[in-house]
Amino acid sequence: GCTQGSSATSAPSADGSSWSARLSSHTGEQPYKCPDCGRAFGRSAHLRPYRCHQCGKGFSQSSTYIQHQTTHTGERPYKCPQCGKAFSQNSNLLTHQRIHTGEKPYRCHQCGKSFRQSSGYLQHQRTHTASQRHQRTHTGERPHRCADCGKCFGQISNLIVHQRTH
């Protein structure tokens, strides 16, 4: 739950937001106002003072705005030294270079399979979850127990539906 201590009023959270920003998300308070239109927001990040002159898209940070500009200019300043393929963002070049180095830093702890990109790893993880869930239909395993009546379920979604009956 949310409790406010005297020293926590301006302490940033893991995502960098302040206590007052977190509190306003619960209270509905909207202390940040757009200087152009007067619209109010609960978080300063919702204000987007950096506006693209070509497409009108707004950005809360200048660095994101500058990065966005490359979508219009077609600029690709980051070039792979091995094959010459060019990228608009350095992070995309670094990911691409793993093709040449063979590096696969994302390793599945369940089966040992490795991946170049976190997206491939995350997609792979879903195969284990789906497989485990399916196996319960054959084994009869029911690991999700209702705290109210003790009834057990193979899938958490069935437990949630059941709990609405209490």
N, C-alpha and C positions, 0 to 999 in steps of 0.2 A: 504494500500500500504506500500511499504518499504521506510522508510526515515531513514537516518543515522544521529543521533545527536552525538555531541562530547563525551557525557558521556555514550552513548549506545554501544560503540564499543566492549566492552568486557562483557557487562551485560548478564548473562545467561537468557534464555527464560524459560518457564514453563517446557519444556522437558530437561532442563539442557544444551542445546547447546549454544555456544557463538554467538555473532553477526557475527563474521567473518565466522563461519560455516554456518549461515543462508544466509549470503551474497553470499558465494561461491556456494550455491545451486541455486542461480539466475544467477550468472555470468558464471558458468561452470568451475570456477577455481578449481584445484585439488592439493592443497598444501601438502597433506599427501602421502608419498611414502612408499611402502613396502620395508623393508630392505633386504628381500630375493630375490624378483623378480623385484623390481623397479616399479611395477604398481602404478599408482597415483589414489588417491581418494579425493573426496570433503569433506569427514568427517572422523575424526579419528576412529570413531566406525566401519568403513568398514574394517579397518585393524584388522586382527584376529591373534594376536601373540600366543595365547594359542591353540595348536594343539593336538588333541587326537591321541595318538600313536596307538590305536587299530582300529579306523575307519577313521581317517584323517579329521574329522570335526573340523573347526576352531571356536574360541570364542574370543570376544573382551575383556571379563572380566574373571579374574581368578576364581571368585566365580561361574560363570556359567559353566566354564570348570570343576571345582570340582564336581558340582552338576551332570553334564553329566556323569562323571565317574561311578556313581551308576548304569547307564543303562548297563554297561559291567560287573560290579562286582556282580550285583544282591543284593547289600547291601540294607537293609531296616531297618535302625536303629530306626525309629520312630514307636513305638508300642502302639496300643490303649489299655489303661488299662481296659476297659470294656469287649472287646471281643478278644483281642490279635492280631487283624489284623495289619500287619506291612506295613510301607510306606517308600519310599526313600526320601520324602520331608516332612518337618514338616507342611507346609501349607496344604498338602493333608490329613494329620492326623487331623488337626484342622477342616477341612471341613467334614471329616468322622464322627468326634465326634458329630456333629450336629444330626446325626441319633439317637444317644443315648439320647441327651439332648432335642431333639424336637425343637431346635432353628431354626427359619426360618427368618433370618435378612433382606431378600430382599422382600419388600412388594409392590405390585402393587397399585399405588395411584388411579387407575381408578376403580378397582373392589375389592380390599382388599385381594386378594389371595397372599399368602406368599410362599417363596421358600428358600431352604437351600443354593443353589448356584446361583451366579450371572448369570451364563449361562442359567439356567432354567428360571430365571426372564426375561432375554433379549429375549429369545425365546417366552415367553408368551406375551411380549409387542407387538410382531409382529402380534399376533392374534387380538389385539385391532385395530392396524393400518389397517390391511386387512379388518376387519369388518366395520370400519368407512368408508373406501374407497368404499366398496361394497354398504353400505347404501345410499351413494350419488346417486347411479343409481336409487334408488326408490324415494328419496326425491327431486331430481333435484337440490340439493345444488351444487353450483359452486364457491368455495371459492378462486380460483386462477385466478387473473385478469391480463391481459396483460397491462403493463404500456404504451405501444405505442398506442394501439387502443381501450382498454377498454373491449375487449372480455373476457368472463369468462369461466373457465374450471373446471371440477370436479376433475381432476387429474393433479398434477404438471407436470408429464411427457408429457401430451398433450399440456400444456402451453409452455414447452420448445421447442417442435417440432414446434408449431405455431410461436414462436418468431423468428425462423430461416427464416420465410417468410418476415420479415421486413427488 
